[in-house]
Amino acid sequence: MARIGVQKVAAYILRENHRGVDELLVFAHKGFSKVPLQVPGGTVEPHEELETAVNREIFEESGLKNLEYRKKLGSTIYFRSDLKQHVQRHDFLFRAPRETRDHWEHTVSGHGEDEGMTFFYQWFGAKEVLKIHSDFHLFLNDKKIPSLFPKTALLGLGQKEIALLSHTALWEQQFKKDKEEIERTVHPLTPKIEHIGSTAIPNIPAKPIIDIGIGVENSMEAEQMVHALQILGYDSKGEYGIEGRRYYLTKGPDTHRTHHIHMFQYDHPEWKKHLLFRDYLRSHREAAEAYARAAGIQ
């Protein structure tokens, strides 16, 4: 086991907004635009209890106090090359009153490395929280903080909206429901229906849109499939930029697109590529994480 040189704490602070939806408090370093967004936290002082430390850090870095303590989310150990030692960080969940300000600036007090710096605070919803530093992503999911990730936020994206969410089991559950619904609707046709795309790969973030791959024998079967899928609310877009793709179909309005269907004949190279790529990343976690970093989704 790694020898721990430094103990740190971090605070995930929720607030219910005027729409009744939970949001997370994050801050940016004023004057340092390249520094990633973070949540309040810092180093535990010698002989200091963890809960005492996290409440002190919250007050010194944000000015907030007397927040409602909810629970400890967990701990994580990582190596800090600049400190040349391992750090153990303990993450806690708090709740702020609804009347807490929407945004504010605060000059850090105390005697830490951030003393005198000014932080700008604001609240992020489920589709924005992964913009914060990746060090804080571990507990940003619907299992650890379910109220921050309501089901309506975990599926669907506006046409011009950009958002990434931590992987959630809800996506696979939704796909299984969709697959059963499609199979019932297209019967007696028996196409192969597969969950593809980033939502099909555990452990990496993804846009909250379910990508479904459908394999068909020929163009006649594809035409029959499209007519059946339109009954379920899917709109056909034709090849939509990929030569030989039988149909690209979408579900949901432009303001809340929830599904994409990619239909190919079995002998099309893209059909095989989608499945091989998914299966490889599912069975090679390091490769999946490297792909996510290269694609800019982690």
NUNU-406886 format. One line per 5 residues: number of its first residue (from 1); their letters; for each residue x negated, y, z negated of N, C-alpha, C, O. Coordinates in steps of 0.05 Angstrom, whole numbers, plus 32768, in hexadecimal, padded with zeros to 4 digits. Example, Ala and Ser with C-alpha at 12.3 -4.5 7.8 and 13.67 -1.06 7.14 Angstrom:
<vexlums>
1	as	7EF8:7F8E:7F64:7F0A:7FA6:7F64:7EF8:7FBE:7F64:7EE3:7FBE:7F57  7EFF:7FD3:7F72:7EEF:7FEB:7F71:7EFE:8001:7F63:7EF4:8017:7F5F
</vexlums>
This chain:
<vexlums>
1	marig	7FEF:7FE8:8000:8000:8000:8000:7FEF:8019:8000:7FDA:801A:7FF2  7FF7:802D:800F:7FE7:8046:8011:7FE7:8054:7FF6:7FFB:8054:7FE8  7FD0:8060:7FF0:7FCE:806F:7FD7:7FDA:808B:7FDC:7FD2:8099:7FEE  7FED:8092:7FCB:7FFB:80AC:7FCE:7FEB:80C2:7FC1:7FE4:80C1:7FAA  7FE4:80D7:7FD1:7FD5:80ED:7FC7:7FE6:8105:7FBF:7FDF:8114:7FAD
6	vqkva	7FFD:8108:7FCD:800E:811F:7FC8:802B:8116:7FC8:8034:8105:7FD7  803B:8122:7FB5:8057:811D:7FB4:8066:8136:7FBD:8060:814C:7FB5  8079:8133:7FD0:8088:8149:7FDA:80A6:8143:7FD7:80AF:812D:7FD3  80B6:8158:7FD9:80D3:8156:7FD9:80DF:8166:7FF0:80D2:8179:7FFA  80F6:815E:7FF9:8105:816D:800E:8122:816D:8007:812D:815A:7FFC
11	ayilr	8130:8183:800F:814C:8186:8008:815D:8188:8021:8159:819A:8032  8170:8176:8024:8183:8177:803A:819D:8183:802E:81AA:8177:801E  81A2:819C:8035:81B8:81AB:8028:81CF:81AE:803C:81CC:81B9:8052  81E7:81A4:8034:81FF:81A6:8045:8211:81BC:803C:8211:81C4:8024  8220:81C6:804F:8235:81DA:8049:824D:81D4:805C:8249:81CF:8074
16	enhrg	8265:81D5:8051:827C:81D1:8062:8283:81ED:806E:8287:8200:805F  8285:81EE:8089:828A:8208:8095:82A8:820D:8096:82B8:81FE:808C  82B0:8224:80A3:82CC:822C:80A3:82DE:8219:80B3:82F6:821A:80B0  82D2:8208:80C3:82E1:81F4:80D2:82E4:81D9:80C3:82F0:81C6:80CD  82D8:81D8:80AB:82D9:81C0:809B:82C5:81AC:80A3:82C8:8194:809C
21	vdell	82B0:81B4:80B1:829B:81A2:80BB:8281:81A7:80AC:8279:81BE:80A8  8273:8192:80A4:825A:8196:8096:8243:819E:80A9:8242:8196:80C0  8232:81AF:809E:821A:81B8:80AD:8202:81B6:809A:8205:81B5:8082  81EA:81B5:80A6:81D1:81B2:8097:81C1:81CD:8097:81C0:81DA:80AC  81B6:81D4:8080:81A6:81EC:807E:818A:81E8:8089:817C:81D5:8080
26	vfahk	8181:81F8:809C:8166:81F7:80A6:815A:8212:80A7:8168:8227:80A5  813F:8213:80A9:8132:822E:80AA:811C:822E:80BF:8110:821A:80C6  8117:8246:80C9:8101:824C:80DB:80EE:825F:80CD:80F7:826F:80BD  80D4:825D:80D4:80C0:826F:80C9:80C2:8289:80D9:80BC:8289:80F1  80C9:829F:80CC:80CB:82B9:80DA:80AF:82C1:80E4:809C:82C2:80D4
31	gfskv	80AD:82C7:80FE:8094:82D0:8109:8082:82B9:8113:806D:82BE:811E  808C:82A0:8110:807C:8289:8119:808F:8277:8129:8098:8262:811F  8095:827F:8141:80A9:8271:8151:80A1:8255:8159:80B3:8244:815E  8087:824E:8158:807F:8233:8160:8080:821F:8149:807D:8207:814E  8084:8229:8131:8087:8217:811A:80A2:820A:811B:80B6:8218:811C
36	plqvp	80A4:81EF:8119:80BE:81E1:811B:80D1:81E9:8105:80C8:81F1:80EF  80EA:81E7:810A:80FF:81EB:80F6:80FC:81D6:80E0:80F4:81BF:80E5  8103:81DE:80C7:8100:81CC:80B1:8117:81CF:809D:8129:81DF:80A1  8116:81BE:8088:8129:81C1:8071:8118:81C8:8059:8100:81C2:8059  8124:81D4:8044:8114:81DC:802D:8106:81C4:8020:8111:81AE:8020
41	ggtve	80EF:81CA:8014:80E0:81B5:8006:80C3:81BD:8002:80BA:81D1:800C  80B5:81AC:7FF3:8099:81B2:7FEE:808C:819E:7FDC:8096:8188:7FD8  8076:81A6:7FD0:8065:8194:7FC0:806F:8193:7FA3:8076:81A7:7F97  806F:817B:7F98:8076:8177:7F7C:805E:817E:7F6A:8048:8175:7F6F  8063:818E:7F56:804D:8197:7F45:8046:8180:7F31:8057:816F:7F2B
46	pheel	802E:8180:7F26:8026:816B:7F12:803A:8169:7EFB:8042:817D:7EEF  8042:8151:7EF5:8054:814B:7EDE:8071:8156:7EE3:8080:8156:7ED0  8077:815E:7EFB:8092:8169:7F01:80A4:8152:7F0A:809D:8142:7F1B  80BD:8152:7EFF:80D1:813E:7F08:80D9:8145:7F25:80D9:815D:7F2D  80E1:8130:7F34:80E8:8135:7F51:8100:8147:7F54:80FF:8159:7F64
51	etavn	8114:8143:7F44:812C:8154:7F47:8127:8171:7F3E:8132:8184:7F4A  8115:8174:7F2A:810D:818F:7F23:80FE:819C:7F39:8102:81B4:7F3F  80EC:818D:7F46:80DC:8197:7F5C:80ED:81A0:7F74:80E9:81B5:7F7F  8100:818F:7F7B:8110:8196:7F93:8122:81AE:7F8E:8126:81BE:7FA0  812D:81B1:7F76:813D:81C9:7F6F:812C:81E2:7F6F:8134:81F7:7F78
56	reife	8113:81DF:7F65:8101:81F6:7F64:80FA:81FE:7F81:80FB:8216:7F87  80F4:81EB:7F92:80ED:81F1:7FAE:8105:81FE:7FBD:8101:8211:7FCC  811D:81F4:7FB8:8134:8201:7FC4:8136:821E:7FBD:813A:822F:7FCE  8133:8224:7FA3:8135:8240:7F9B:811F:8251:7FA5:8123:8267:7FAF  8106:8247:7FA4:80EF:8257:7FAD:80F0:825C:7FCB:80E8:8272:7FD4
61	esglk	80FA:8249:7FDB:80F9:824B:7FF8:8113:8257:8004:8112:8262:801A  8129:8256:7FF6:8142:8260:8001:8151:8274:7FF0:8162:8283:7FF9  814B:8274:7FD6:815A:8285:7FC3:8173:8278:7FB9:8180:8283:7FA7  817A:8260:7FC2:8192:8252:7FB9:818C:8244:7F9F:8176:823A:7F9A  81A0:8243:7F8D:819E:8234:7F74:81B9:8229:7F6C:81CE:8231:7F76
66	nleyr	81B7:8217:7F58:81CF:820B:7F4D:81E0:81FD:7F63:81F9:81FD:7F62  81D2:81F0:7F76:81E1:81E0:7F8A:81EB:81C6:7F7F:81E1:81BD:7F6A  81FF:81BB:7F8B:820A:81A1:7F83:81F7:818B:7F8C:81F4:8187:7FA5  81EC:817C:7F7A:81DB:8165:7F81:81EC:814E:7F88:81FF:8147:7F7A  81E6:8141:7FA0:81F6:812B:7FA9:81E8:8110:7FA5:81F2:80FE:7F98
71	kklgs	81D0:810D:7FB0:81C2:80F4:7FAD:81A5:80F6:7FB8:819F:8109:7FC6  8195:80E2:7FB2:817B:80DF:7FBE:817E:80CF:7FD8:8189:80B9:7FD7  8176:80DA:7FEE:8178:80CC:8008:8164:80B6:800B:816A:80A1:8017  814C:80BA:8000:8137:80A6:8003:811C:80B3:8002:8119:80CB:7FFE  8107:80A2:8007:80EC:80AC:8007:80DD:80A1:8020:80E5:808D:802B
76	tiyfr	80C9:80AF:8028:80B9:80A7:803F:809C:80AD:8039:8095:80C1:802C  808A:809D:8044:806D:80A1:8041:8060:80A6:805C:8066:8097:806F  8050:80BA:805E:8042:80C0:8077:8027:80CB:8071:8021:80D4:805B  8015:80CA:8085:7FFA:80D4:8082:7FF7:80F0:808D:7FFF:80F6:80A4  7FEC:8102:807D:7FE7:811E:8086:7FCA:8120:808C:7FB9:8120:807B
81	sdlkq	7FC4:8123:80A6:7FA8:8124:80AF:7F9A:813D:80A4:7F82:813D:809E  7FA9:8154:80A1:7F9D:816C:8097:7F96:816A:8079:7F82:8176:8070  7FA5:815A:806A:7F9F:8155:804E:7F8D:813D:804A:7F82:8139:8035  7F8B:812C:805F:7F7C:8114:805E:7F85:8101:8048:7F75:80F4:803A  7F9F:80FF:8044:7FAA:80EE:8030:7FC8:80E8:8037:7FD4:80F6:8047
86	hvqrh	7FD2:80D3:802A:7FEE:80CC:802E:8000:80DD:801C:7FFA:80E4:8005  8017:80E3:8027:802C:80F3:8019:8045:80E2:8016:804D:80D5:8029  8051:80E4:7FFF:806B:80D7:7FFB:8080:80EE:7FF7:807D:80FE:7FE5  8094:80EE:8009:80A8:8103:8007:80C3:80F7:7FFE:80CB:80E2:8009  80D0:8104:7FEC:80E9:80FB:7FE1:80FF:810E:7FEA:80FD:8126:7FE5
91	dflfr	8113:8104:7FF8:8127:8115:8004:8141:8113:7FF5:814B:80FD:7FEE  814D:812B:7FF0:8165:812C:7FE0:817B:813B:7FEF:8176:814C:8000  8194:8134:7FE8:81AC:8140:7FF5:81BA:8152:7FE1:81C0:814A:7FCA  81C0:816B:7FEA:81CE:817E:7FD9:81E5:818A:7FE9:81E7:8187:8001  81F7:8197:7FDB:820D:81A5:7FE8:820F:81C1:7FDD:820F:81C6:7FC5
96	apret	8211:81D4:7FF0:8213:81F1:7FE9:8231:81F8:7FEB:8240:81EB:7FF9  8239:820D:7FDD:8255:8216:7FDE:825D:8220:7FFA:824B:8228:800A  8276:821E:8001:8280:8226:801B:827A:8243:8021:8276:824B:8038  827A:8254:800C:8276:8271:8010:8258:8278:8014:8252:8290:8016  8246:8265:8014:822A:826B:8019:8227:8279:8034:8235:8271:8047
101	rdhwe	8216:828C:8035:8213:829C:804E:820D:828B:8066:8202:8275:8064  8214:8295:807E:820F:8287:8097:81F2:8288:809E:81E7:8274:80AA  81E4:829D:8098:81C8:82A0:809E:81BC:82B6:808D:81C9:82C8:8085  81A2:82B3:8087:8194:82C7:8077:8176:82C3:8079:816C:82AE:8082  8167:82D7:8070:814A:82D6:806E:8142:82D5:8050:814F:82E1:803F
106	htvsg	812C:82C6:804B:8123:82C4:802F:8105:82C3:802F:80F8:82B4:803E  80F8:82D3:801E:80DB:82D3:801A:80D4:82BF:8004:80DF:82C1:7FEE  80C3:82AC:800B:80BD:8296:7FF9:80AE:82A0:7FE0:809B:82B0:7FE2  80B7:8296:7FC8:80AA:829D:7FAF:809A:8285:7FA6:8097:8271:7FB4  8090:8286:7F8D:8080:826F:7F82:8063:8272:7F88:8059:8288:7F8E
111	hgede	8055:825C:7F87:8038:825C:7F8A:802E:8248:7F9F:8017:8241:7FA0  8040:8240:7FB1:8039:822D:7FC5:802D:8239:7FDE:8029:8252:7FDF  8027:8229:7FF2:801A:8232:800A:802C:8244:801B:8022:8254:802B  8046:8243:8016:8059:8254:8025:8060:826E:8017:8070:827E:8021  8054:8273:8000:805A:828B:7FF0:8056:82A4:8001:8042:82A8:800E
116	gmtff	806B:82B6:8001:806A:82CF:8010:8074:82CD:802C:8078:82E2:8039  8078:82B5:8037:8082:82B2:8052:80A0:82B6:8052:80AD:82B3:803D  80AB:82BE:8069:80C7:82C3:806B:80D4:82AD:807C:80CB:82A8:8093  80E9:82A1:8072:80F7:828C:8080:8113:8297:8088:8120:82A5:8079  811B:828F:80A0:8136:8296:80AA:8148:827D:80A8:8141:8269:80B4
121	yqwfg	815E:827F:809A:816F:8268:8095:8189:8269:80A6:8194:827F:80AB  8192:8252:80AF:81AB:824F:80BE:81B5:8232:80BA:81A7:8221:80AF  81CD:822D:80C4:81DA:8213:80C1:81DC:8205:80DB:81E4:8212:80EF  81D5:81EC:80DC:81D7:81DC:80F5:81EB:81C6:80F2:81EE:81B9:80DC  81FB:81C1:8107:820D:81AA:8108:8200:8191:8112:81E7:8191:8117
126	akevl	820F:817B:8115:8205:8161:811B:81F5:8161:8135:81E1:8153:8138  81FE:8170:8149:81F1:8170:8163:81D9:8182:8165:81CC:8184:817B  81D2:818F:814F:81BA:81A1:814F:81A4:8198:813C:818D:81A1:813F  81AB:8187:8129:8198:8182:8113:817E:8175:811C:816A:8178:810E  817E:8166:8132:8165:815A:813B:8152:816E:8147:813C:8166:8150
131	kihsd	8159:8187:8148:8147:819C:8150:8132:81A2:813B:811D:81AE:8140  8137:8199:8122:8124:819D:810D:810D:818A:8110:810E:8177:811F  80F7:818F:8101:80DF:817F:8104:80E5:8161:8101:80F5:8159:80F0  80D9:8151:8111:80DE:8134:8112:80D8:8127:80F7:80E2:8111:80F1  80C7:8133:80E6:80C1:8128:80CC:80DA:8125:80BB:80DB:8115:80A8
136	fhlfl	80EF:8134:80C2:8108:8134:80B1:811E:8125:80BF:8135:8127:80B5  8119:8115:80D4:812E:8107:80E2:8137:80ED:80D5:814D:80E4:80DA  8126:80E2:80C4:812B:80C7:80BA:8147:80C3:80AD:8154:80AF:80B2  814F:80D7:809E:8169:80D5:8090:817F:80E4:809D:8195:80E7:8092  817A:80F0:80B5:818E:80FF:80C3:819E:80EC:80D5:819B:80ED:80ED
141	ndkki	81B0:80DC:80C8:81C0:80CA:80D7:81DB:80C6:80C8:81DD:80CE:80B1  81EE:80B9:80D6:8208:80B6:80CA:8209:80A2:80B3:821D:80A1:80A5  81F4:8092:80B0:81F4:807F:8099:81EC:808D:807F:81F7:8089:806A  81D8:809F:8081:81CE:80AD:806A:81DE:80C6:8063:81E3:80CB:804B  81E7:80D5:8077:81F7:80ED:8072:8210:80EC:8084:8211:80FB:8098
146	pslfp	8223:80DB:807E:823A:80D7:8090:824A:80F0:8095:8255:80F4:80AA  824D:8101:8080:825D:8119:8084:8252:812D:8098:8260:813E:80A3  8238:812B:809D:822B:813D:80B1:822F:8133:80CD:822C:8142:80E0  8237:8119:80D0:823A:810D:80EA:8256:8101:80ED:8258:80E8:80EF  826B:8111:80EE:8285:8106:80F3:8286:80F8:810F:8277:8100:8121
151	ktall	8298:80E5:8112:8299:80D6:812C:829D:80E8:8144:8293:80E3:815A  82AC:80FE:8140:82B0:8110:8157:8296:811D:8160:8294:8125:8177  8283:811F:814E:8269:812B:8155:8256:8117:8160:8242:811E:816D  825B:80FD:815B:8248:80E8:8163:824D:80DF:8180:823D:80CF:818A  8262:80E8:818C:8268:80DF:81A8:8274:80F7:81B7:8288:8102:81B0
156	glgqk	8267:80FD:81CE:8271:8112:81DF:825F:812A:81E0:8254:8132:81CC  825D:8136:81F8:824C:814D:81FD:8257:815E:8213:8261:8153:8227  8256:8178:8210:825F:818A:8225:824C:8189:823C:8234:8181:8239  8256:8190:8254:8246:818D:826D:822C:819C:826B:8217:8192:8275  822C:81B4:825F:8213:81C4:825E:8207:81C3:8242:81F4:81D2:823C
161	eiall	8211:81B1:8231:8207:81AF:8216:81EF:819C:8214:81EF:8188:8222  81DC:81A3:8204:81C4:8192:8200:81C3:818B:81E2:81C2:819C:81D1  81C3:8171:81DD:81C3:8168:81C1:81B8:814C:81BF:81BC:813C:81D1  81A9:8146:81AA:819F:812C:81A4:81A8:8124:8188:81A8:8135:8176  81AF:810B:8184:81B6:8101:816A:81A6:80E8:8163:819D:80DA:8175
166	shtal	81A1:80E4:8149:8194:80CC:8141:81A6:80B4:8148:81BE:80B6:814A  8199:809D:814D:81A8:8086:8156:81BC:807E:8141:81B7:807F:8129  81D4:8077:814A:81E9:806E:8138:81F6:8054:8143:81F9:8051:815B  81FD:8043:8130:820A:802A:8138:8225:802F:8145:8230:801D:8152  8230:8046:8141:824A:804D:814D:8249:804A:816C:825D:8043:8178
171	weqqf	8232:8050:8178:8231:804F:8195:8234:8033:819F:8242:802E:81B3  8227:801F:8193:822B:8003:819B:8247:7FFA:8196:8253:7FEB:81A6  8252:8002:817F:826E:7FFB:8179:8281:8006:818E:8294:7FF9:8196  827D:801F:8196:828E:802C:81AA:828B:801E:81C5:829F:8019:81D2  8272:8016:81CC:826E:8008:81E5:827E:7FEE:81E6:828B:7FE8:81FA
176	kkdke	827D:7FDF:81D0:828C:7FC5:81CF:82AA:7FC9:81D3:82B7:7FBA:81E1  82B5:7FDF:81C7:82D1:7FE5:81CB:82D6:7FEC:81E8:82EA:7FE3:81F4  82C4:7FFC:81F4:82C8:8004:8210:82C6:7FEC:8223:82D5:7FEA:8236  82B3:7FDA:821D:82B0:7FC3:822E:82C9:7FB2:822E:82D2:7FA9:8243  82D4:7FAD:8216:82ED:7F9D:8214:8304:7FAA:8223:8313:7F9D:8230
181	eiert	8305:7FC5:8221:831B:7FD3:822E:8318:7FD2:824C:832C:7FCE:825B  82FF:7FD4:8256:82FA:7FD3:8273:8300:7FB7:827D:830D:7FB3:8292  82F7:7FA2:826E:82FC:7F87:8277:831A:7F81:8279:8323:7F73:828C  832A:7F8A:8266:8347:7F86:8267:8353:7F94:827F:8365:7F89:828C  8349:7FAC:8285:8355:7FBC:829A:834F:7FB2:82B6:835F:7FB3:82C8
186	vhplt	8336:7FA8:82BA:832E:7F9F:82D5:8334:7F82:82DA:832F:7F79:82F1  833E:7F73:82C6:8344:7F57:82CB:8357:7F54:82E3:836A:7F64:82E6  8352:7F41:82F5:8341:7F29:82F3:8324:7F2D:82FC:8315:7F1A:82FD  831C:7F45:8303:8300:7F4A:830A:82EF:7F44:82F1:82F7:7F48:82DB  82D6:7F3A:82F6:82C4:7F33:82E0:82A9:7F40:82E4:8295:7F31:82E7
191	pkieh	82A7:7F5A:82E4:828D:7F67:82E7:827C:7F63:82CE:8286:7F5D:82B9  8262:7F68:82D1:8250:7F68:82BA:824F:7F84:82AF:824A:7F97:82BE  8254:7F87:8295:8256:7FA1:8289:8241:7FA3:8273:8240:7F93:8260  822F:7FB7:8276:8218:7FB9:8264:8216:7FD5:8258:821D:7FE9:8264  820C:7FD6:823F:8206:7FEF:8231:81E9:7FF7:8239:81D6:7FE8:8234
196	igsta	81E6:800E:8247:81CC:8016:8250:81C6:8033:8246:81D7:803E:8238  81AF:803E:824D:81A9:8059:8244:819F:805A:8228:819C:8045:821A  8199:8072:821E:818C:8076:8204:819E:806D:81ED:8193:8064:81D8  81B8:806F:81F0:81CA:8067:81D9:81C9:8049:81D6:81D3:803F:81C1  81BE:803A:81E9:81BC:801D:81E7:81A2:8014:81D9:819E:7FFC:81D5
201	ipnip	8191:8027:81D3:8176:8020:81C8:8174:8029:81AB:8174:8041:81A6  8172:8017:8198:8170:801F:817C:8157:802F:8176:8143:802D:8185  8158:803E:8161:8140:804C:8156:8137:8065:8165:8123:8071:815D  8145:806D:817A:813D:8086:8188:8156:8098:818A:816C:808E:818C  8151:80B2:818A:8168:80C5:818E:8174:80C2:81AA:8167:80B7:81BC
206	akpii	818C:80CD:81AD:8199:80CB:81C7:81AE:80E1:81C9:81B8:80EB:81B5  81B4:80E8:81E2:81CC:80F9:81E7:81E4:80E9:81E0:81E5:80D1:81E7  81F8:80F4:81D2:820F:80E4:81C9:8223:80DE:81DF:823B:80E5:81DE  821A:80D1:81F4:822A:80C9:820B:8225:80AB:8210:820D:80A4:8213  8239:809B:8212:8236:807E:8216:8232:8079:8234:8243:8080:8244
211	digig	821B:806E:823B:8215:8066:8257:821C:8048:825A:8212:8037:824C  822D:8043:826D:8236:8027:8272:822E:801F:828F:8233:802D:82A2  8220:8008:8291:8219:7FFE:82AB:822D:7FE8:82B3:8233:7FD6:82A3  8237:7FE9:82CB:8249:7FD4:82D5:823D:7FC9:82EF:8238:7FD7:8302  823A:7FAE:82EF:8230:7FA0:8307:8247:7F93:8316:8258:7F86:830A
216	vensm	8247:7F97:8330:825C:7F8B:8341:8250:7F7C:8358:8238:7F7F:835F  8260:7F6B:8365:8256:7F5A:837B:8253:7F69:8395:8240:7F65:83A4  8267:7F7B:839B:8267:7F88:83B5:8277:7FA1:83B4:8283:7FA8:839F  8279:7FAF:83CB:8287:7FC9:83CC:82A5:7FC6:83C7:82B1:7FD8:83BC  82B0:7FB0:83D0:82CD:7FAC:83CC:82D3:7FAA:83AE:82E7:7FB5:83A5
221	eaeqm	82C3:7F9B:83A0:82C7:7F98:8383:82C3:7FB3:8375:82D1:7FBA:8362  82B0:7FC3:837F:82AB:7FDD:8374:82C3:7FEF:8377:82CB:7FFE:8364  82CF:7FEF:838E:82E7:7FFF:8393:82FE:7FF8:8380:830C:8009:8375  8302:7FDE:837D:8317:7FD4:836B:8311:7FDD:834E:8323:7FE4:833F  82F7:7FDC:8346:82EF:7FE4:832C:82F5:8002:8327:8300:8009:8312
226	vhalq	82EF:8012:833A:82F3:802F:8337:8310:8036:8332:8317:8046:8321  8322:8029:8342:833F:802E:833F:8348:8027:8323:8358:8035:8317  833D:8011:8318:8345:8008:82FD:833A:801A:82E8:8347:8021:82D4  8321:8023:82EC:8314:8035:82D8:8321:8050:82D7:8321:805D:82C2  832C:8059:82ED:833A:8073:82ED:8352:8073:82DB:835A:8087:82D0
231	ilgyd	835E:805C:82D8:8375:8059:82C5:836C:805F:82A9:837B:8069:8298  8352:8058:82A3:8347:805D:8288:833C:8079:8284:8332:807F:826F  833F:8089:8299:8336:80A5:8296:831B:80AB:82A1:8310:80C1:829C  830F:8099:82B0:82F4:809E:82BC:82F8:80AC:82D7:8309:80A4:82E6  82E7:80BF:82DC:82E7:80CE:82F6:82D0:80C5:8307:82B9:80C3:82FD
236	skgey	82D5:80BF:8320:82BF:80B5:8332:82B0:80CD:833E:82BC:80E0:8346  8295:80CA:833E:8284:80DF:834A:8275:80D4:8362:8263:80E1:836D  827B:80BB:836B:826D:80AF:8381:8250:80A8:8379:824B:80A0:8362  823D:80A9:838C:8222:80A1:8387:8215:80B4:8373:8204:80AC:8362  821B:80CD:8374:8212:80E2:8362:81F3:80E2:835F:81E8:80E2:8349
241	giegr	81E6:80E3:8376:81C9:80E6:8376:81B8:80CE:8377:81A0:80D0:837B  81C3:80B6:8374:81B4:809D:8376:81BE:808D:838D:81D5:8082:838C  81AE:808B:83A2:81B7:807D:83BA:81BD:805F:83B4:81AD:8052:83A7  81D3:8056:83BC:81DB:803A:83B8:81EA:8036:839F:81F6:8020:839B  81EB:804A:838D:81FC:8046:8375:8219:8047:837E:8221:8059:838C
246	ryylt	8228:8033:8377:8243:8031:8381:8254:8048:8377:8262:8056:8386  8252:804C:835D:8262:8062:8352:8255:806C:8337:824B:805C:8328  8257:8086:8333:8250:8092:831A:8269:809E:830F:8275:80B0:831B  8273:8094:82F8:828C:809D:82EE:8288:80AA:82D2:8276:80A2:82C3  8299:80BE:82CC:8297:80CB:82B2:82B2:80CB:82A4:82C7:80C8:82B1
251	kgpdt	82B1:80CE:828A:82CA:80CE:827A:82C9:80E6:8268:82B5:80EC:825B  82DF:80F3:8266:82E1:810B:8254:82DF:8124:8264:82D4:8124:827A  82E9:813A:8259:82E8:8154:8267:82CB:815F:8267:82BA:8154:8258  82C5:8172:8277:82AA:817E:8279:82A1:8188:825E:8289:818A:8258  82B4:8190:824D:82AD:819B:8233:82A7:8185:821E:829D:818B:8209
256	hrthh	82AE:816C:8225:82A9:8156:8212:82A6:813B:8221:82B8:812A:821E  8291:8138:8230:828C:8120:823F:8283:810A:822C:826F:810D:821E  8290:80F3:822C:828A:80DD:8219:827D:80C5:8226:826E:80B7:8218  8282:80C0:823F:8278:80A7:824C:826E:80AD:8268:8278:80BE:8276  825A:809D:8270:8251:809C:828C:8251:807E:8294:8248:806D:8285
261	ihmfq	825C:8079:82AC:825A:805D:82B7:8249:805E:82D0:824E:806E:82E2  8236:804C:82D1:8224:8049:82E8:822A:802E:82F5:8224:8019:82E8  8236:802D:830C:823E:8014:8319:822C:800E:8330:8228:801E:8342  8220:7FF6:8330:820E:7FED:8345:8216:7FD0:834E:8222:7FC1:833E  820F:7FCA:8366:8210:7FAE:836E:81F8:7FA0:8361:81E3:7FAC:835C
266	ydhpe	81FC:7F86:835C:81E8:7F77:834D:81CC:7F77:835A:81B8:7F76:834D  81CC:7F79:8375:81B2:7F78:8383:81A4:7F94:8385:818F:7F96:8391  81B0:7FA8:837A:81A4:7FC3:837B:818D:7FC4:8366:8191:7FBD:834F  8176:7FCE:836E:815F:7FD0:835B:8165:7FE0:8342:8159:7FDA:832D  8176:7FF4:8344:817C:8005:832D:818B:7FF5:8317:8187:7FFA:8300
271	wkkhl	819B:7FE2:8320:81AA:7FD2:830D:8196:7FC1:82FC:8198:7FC0:82E3  8183:7FB5:830A:816F:7FA5:82FB:815D:7FB6:82EA:8156:7FAE:82D4  8156:7FCE:82F4:8144:7FDF:82E6:8151:7FE9:82CC:8144:7FEA:82B7  816A:7FF0:82CD:8178:7FF9:82B5:8177:7FE4:829F:8172:7FEA:8288  817C:7FCB:82A6:817E:7FB6:8292:8162:7FAE:8288:815E:7FAA:8270
276	lfrdy	814E:7FAD:829A:8133:7FA6:8291:8128:7FBB:827F:811B:7FB5:826B  812C:7FD5:8286:8123:7FEB:8276:812F:7FEB:825A:8121:7FEE:8246  8149:7FE7:8259:8157:7FE6:823F:814D:7FCF:822E:8147:7FD2:8217  814B:7FB7:823A:8143:7FA0:822B:8126:7FA2:8220:8120:7F9A:820A  8115:7FAE:8231:80F9:7FB1:8228:80F7:7FC4:8210:80E9:7FBE:81FD
281	lrshr	8105:7FDB:8211:8104:7FEE:81FB:8112:7FE4:81E2:810A:7FEB:81CC  8126:7FD3:81E6:8133:7FC7:81CF:8120:7FB5:81C0:8122:7FB3:81A7  810F:7FA7:81CE:80FE:7F93:81C1:80E2:7F9E:81BB:80D2:7F8F:81AF  80DC:7FB7:81C3:80C2:7FC3:81BE:80C6:7FDF:81B2:80C8:7FF2:81C0  80C8:7FDF:8197:80CF:7FF9:818A:80BA:800F:818F:80C2:8026:8194
286	eaaea	80A0:8008:818F:808C:801C:8194:808F:8028:81B0:808B:8040:81B3  8095:8017:81C3:8099:8021:81DE:80B1:8033:81E0:80B1:8047:81EE  80C6:802C:81D1:80DF:803C:81D1:80D9:8058:81C5:80E2:806C:81D0  80CA:8058:81AF:80C3:8072:81A3:80B1:8083:81B5:80B4:809B:81B6  809E:8075:81C3:808D:8084:81D6:809D:808F:81ED:8098:80A5:81F6
291	yaraa	80B1:807F:81F7:80C2:8089:820C:80D2:80A2:8203:80D4:80B5:8211  80DC:80A0:81EA:80EC:80B7:81DF:80DB:80D0:81DD:80E4:80E6:81E4  80C2:80CD:81D5:80B0:80E4:81D3:80AA:80F0:81EF:80AB:8108:81F3  80A4:80DE:8202:809E:80E7:821D:80B6:80F4:822B:80B2:8107:823A  80CD:80EA:8224:80E6:80F6:8230:80F0:810E:8221:8103:811B:8229
296	giq	80E2:8115:820C:80E9:812D:81FD:8102:8129:81EB:810F:813D:81E5  8108:8110:81E4:811F:810B:81D3:8117:8102:81B7:8128:80F9:81A8  80FE:8105:81B0:80F5:80FF:8195:80DD:810F:818E:80D2:810D:8178
</vexlums>
